Amino acid sequence: MIVNIDGGSRGNPGPAGYGVRFARSDGSVVAEFGEAIGVATNNVAEYRGLLAALRYAREQGHTDLTVRSDSLLLVCQMRGEYRVKHPGLQVLHAEAQRLATELGHVRFVHVRREANTHADLLANKAMDDQEKTEGRRQKTVSRSQKQE
């Protein structure tokens, strides 16, 4: 199974989200999803996307994954090539390592941003949806304050 993941934030930190796309080797899409995660850094969003992908893989019984990400930091950390220095990422990294080991065979591949457009679109859609929801909440609060 090929899994493309992406995470991003608008500001660093800022409103953040991730996108995940599962596909078979022939390119047929198995699942795709994204989620807004509130305010976070780009790196936290990348790891949250990875964790969501690994949890989904476990739930679906997938044991052989190729995880593709345009985050060189995440890929190199998951391969053990880079140390994880930031305490906030250490917890996420440890959980991702545990899940990857539990699944069986998980490879991490760095791809150029152009090869990760679907996951990027899902991450951006999640962030857009969050901004729209927050905008509606702000309007509701403003209206109720005017009525007082």
C-alpha positions, 0 to 999 in steps of 0.5 A: 500500500502506498500512503502519501501524507502531508501536513501544514500550517498557515503561520508557524505555528498557525492553523494547521491540518494534515492530509492522507491518501492510501492507494494501491500500487496501480494507483487506485485510491483506497482512502483519503482523508484530512483533519484540521488540528488547531494551532500547530507547527508544520512539523507537528502537522506532518507527524499528526498526518503520519500518525493518522495514516498509521492508525488507519493502516492498523485498523484496516489490517495493512502490514506493508506500507510505503509512506511518501512525504515531502517532509525531509525532516520527518522521513529522515527522523523515521529512518533514524538518520536524524535525531529528534531534538524537539520535545514536542516532536519526540512524543509524536515520533515515539508513537509513530515508531511504535505503530510502524513497528506494530504494523510490520513493514513500513518504508519511508520515502522522501518525495518532491512536493510535486509528487505529493499534491493529493495529500497537500490538497487534503491538508489545505481543504482541512485547514480551509474548512476549519477557517470557514467554521471559525469564521461562522462562529465569529459571526454568530458571536458578533451577532449575539453581542449586538443583540445584548 
